[in-house]
Amino acid sequence: MTYSTLSNSTASLKPAQTPATCIACLIESNRLAAEYLAGILGQDQHIDVRLFDEFVISGSREAPLVFCLDQADAILPLRACLNLLRSSYPESKCILLDTESSNDHMSLLLDSAIHGFIKHTNVKEWLLEAVLSVSRGLLWVHPEFSQNGPSPGRQISEGIRSESLTRREGEILHLVTNHFSNKDISMLLEIEESTVKFHLSNILSKRNVSRREDLATSRISEGWKTLLLQSSGTVNPALRSLLR
């Protein structure tokens, strides 16, 4: 097959006549990063690489389907993103790409929220093997993690990675950048609205800005928007604020 959604340089990696045995859907907003990941996966003729927005909008229900989710593209707290993918594609699998391995990732794996995780620095070496393994119904964990476990106390905020922010501040910042109101954030995180305001004040100070508008720079992609529209009756009402 050919890559109708990717550059010509990646399209040439897969013969058009070869039937794919696995759909790998990349949730990656950085175009260059997406093409890099597609180039890695395109080395195997049994993997059909798709980009998230185009795949969702197409209405395709092909299987087996493996999502490769870059945590930086999680528009919601990570578990909410994973729940949305699972409710929309019940038979799909998900591999998480992140800057480091943490106890949070192992917890998600044990809860069947994800089926594998890889550090960004290891994708060239391990992404292909991980996708093939997960597509066959296996779980995939980097050998280094399974042998040694994550470094004690090292955790990462969901969607926002910053040494200067606490875990809760990272969650709130991620939601603010996706244009959630304080009320929406309090509903999603199940905390008081006054607590949201307290954390937001700290975030503004640490980012050296005076208005929340200076933080809100990202926009929801068409793929996530489509899933939210389709699932609006089953997901948290606060998520609908993304569609305003």
N, C-alpha and C positions, 0 to 999 in steps of 0.2 A: 504494500500500500504506500501511499505518499502522505506527507504531512501537509494538509491543506492549511493548517493554522500556524505552521512554524516556518522558519527561514529555509531557503533552498539548501543551505549548507547542511542542515540537519535532515532535510527531506531525503537526501541521497543516501542516507545510512541504511534504509530499509527497502528491500526489493518490493515492487508494487504487487507481485503476484503471490507473495507468501502470506497465508492466512495467519492472523494473530491468535494467540491463545490467552492473552491477558490484556486488559485495558489499563494503562497507567495514566491517571489523570493528575496533572500537576497544578497544585494550588500555590502559585508563585506569581506575584504581581510584577516583579522585576523581569523584564523581557530577556535580558542577557542571561540572568540566572536560569530562567525557564529553558532557554535554548541550550545552556550548558548541561542541565539535567536531562533534557531530551536527547542530547548527543550521547550521554552515558547509556541511557536505556535503549537507544536506537541501535546499539551494537548487537542486541539480540533480536533476531527476526521474529520471535514469538511475542514480542511486546509491541502493542499499538499505543503510541503516546498521544495524549490529547491535552489541550489546555482547558482549565476549569470553566471559564466563562462560556466558551464555545460549546463545550460538552453539555453543560446544564441547559443552555438555551436550545440546543438541538433536540432535547427531550429523549436522548438515547438511554436505553436500559440494558445495554450490553453487559455481559458478565463473562468471566470474573473481572471485577472492577477493584482496582487498588488506588486509593487517593494518596498522593504524596503531599502532605500539608506542611509548608514552611510556617513555623509558629508565628513568625513576624506578620503573616497574612491572616492570622486569626482575628476576625472582626469583633469577636465577643470574648468573654472569658473562655478559655480553651475548652472546657467541658461543654459549654453551650454550643460552640462550633461543632464539636464532635457529635453531640446529640442531634444537631440539625442535619448533619451528613447522614447519620444512621437512620433517622426517621424518613429522610428523603430517598435513601438508597439502602434498604435494610440488609441486602446481601453483600454490601461492599466491605472492603477492608481499608484500614488507614495506617500509613506510616508517617510518623512525625519527624520533621527535620528541625533541629535546634542547635544552638551554639554549644551546648554541653549536655551531659547526661545527669539526671537528678533522681532523687527518690520519688518525685512527683510522676515522672515518666513510668517508673516501675509500677506505681500504684495504678496508673491508667491502664497499663498492660494487664495487670491482674484483674482489673474490673472489666476487661474486654472492651474498653473505650478506644484503645488503639491496638494494633497488632505488631508494631515494631517501632523503633526509634533509632535515629542516626544523627550524629553530630555533623555539622556542616563541613568540618575538616575531614570527614571520612566518606563523604558521598562518592567521590571518584572511585574509591576502593571497594565500597560495600553496597552502594545503592542498588545496583543490578541484582546482586545476589539476594538482597532483602526483598525486593519486589517479587522476584520469582518464588522465593520461599513463602511469602505471605499469600501469593495468589494460589498456592497449593494447599492452603489451610494451616500453615505453620505460623508460629510466632517467631519474630526475629529480634535478637538483642545483640549489640556489638560485643564480640568476645571479651574485649577489655573490661566492659561493664559487668558482664556475667562473672568474670573471675575476681575482679577487685571491688566492684560496687562503686558508687559515686563518692567523691570526696566528702567527708563529714561536714554537714551543715551547709553545703553548697546547693542552693536552690535558685530558680530563675522565675521572675515574674512572668505571668501569662501574657505574652504579646509585647511586653516592653522590657528591655534589658538595660538596666542602668544601675551602676554601683551606688549612685546617690539617692535612689528611691527605695523605700521599703516595699515589701511585696504588695501590700494593700494599695499603696500609692501607684505602683505600676499597673495594677488592675484598673484603678480609677482613671489614670492617665490614658490608658488604651481605650476606654469607653468614651472619654471626653473627646479624643481625637476622631472618634467615629460619630460625634454629634449627639450623644445621649445627654439628656437633661439630668440634673441632680436627682429628681424624683425617679427617673428611669433607672439610674445607677443604684439608688437605694433599694429598688425592687429587685434588680438583678443580683445584687450582692447580699441582699437581706440584712441591710444595716440602716440605721436612722439617717434621714436626710441631713440632719445637723452634723453627723459624722462624716458624710460625704463632703460637706462644705469645709470641715476642719482639714481633711486630707487635701482637698483642692487648694486651700490656702497655702499649705506646705509645698505642694507641687509648683504653684506659681512662683513661690519664693525661690525654690531650688532651680527652676528654669529661668529665673530672672526676667519674668514677664508679668504684666499687670492684669491681663484679661484672659479669660478662658478661650476667647476667639483666636488668640495667638497660638494656642495649643492645637486647636481643631483644624488640621490641615489635610487629613486623609479623606477619601471618599469610598463608599461601599462599591464593590465591583458588581457587574451585571449578573454574574453567577450567583453570588450570595443574595442579591436582591431577588432573583427569580425563586430561589429556594425559600426565602422568607415569605414571599407572596403565596407560594403554594402551600406553605405550612402555617399560615397565619392563624388558623383555627386551633392549632395544637401547641404552639410555642408560647412562651411568656409574652403577655401583651406589650411589655416594655420594648421588645424587639421590633415592634412595628414602627417605633420612632425612627428607625433607620430608613424607612421608606418615605419619610416626609420630604 
